[in-house]
Amino acid sequence: MCLTSSQRGLPMYGNAAYAYQTQQVKGASKVKQVALLYDRILVSLREAIEAVEKGEIERRWRANKRAQDIIFALYGSLDEEQGGEITRNLSQLYMFCLRRLPQVDLKNDATPAKESLEILEPLAKSWRELAVREQHGPLVDGDHGSATGAQQQTEGAGTPAPEASSAQSTRDAVNLVG
């Protein structure tokens, strides 16, 4: 059975945007797909926070559920044998978020969503950086041959910080989700 856009909860004008987003995800590398998922989590958490502030219960629930569903999918895709300590750390972060986020709906409290946002924003930034590196190669400051500010901020953010000269880090990240 094929659902119409309105049955999927999308406005009719959303068909083109939905098709574009679907194609963007399907054609993306695994690293880019993870980056897009993280971006969607962040958008959903911000929407849940805003909905709490505006008293929009159904919107809050939908946004919070979407964020939880994506986090759960990322959690389920972890491969501890391939990812080792990085995977264990990500698992703990995901589980923290998954334990806290139901409180957004149970207590109509944005605090758990804000906490999760704070945890996941650096991860999202790291995955976006990985996706850029995978597509374009490492970002290097031409004057000094050093990593750009984006790379320096990614490193030390509590996330896997790939070396600009190493494709191994990108392969490791792909193995985490594959």
C-alpha angles and dihedrals in degrees: 000000000000117000122217119232092257090052089053089052094255124128115243092251088056094074095091093044091047092049091048093049092047092051091046091056096042093051095045128100118251090258092051090047091054090047090052091049091052090049089052091050091053092049090049094049092049089049091050091050092050091047091053090051091050095042093242100151101179093045090049091051094048094048094045092047091050091052092048092048092053094045089050091050091050090048091051092051095058116115110202093189092058099032103040116178094000090057092048090051093048089047091055092048093048092048091050090054093044091052094047104040097069086065089067089069099031094053101020085237123147094199096093090049090050091049091050091047090053091051097044101042094076090047091051090050091051093050091048089051090050090050092051092048091048091052101037107016126246120334110238132179103238095211098055106015089234131129117278122252089261091059093045091052091047091055113077093019092118091262136099105286110203119213112246092231098047127085088185092080091056091049090049091053091050090051090055091064102029 
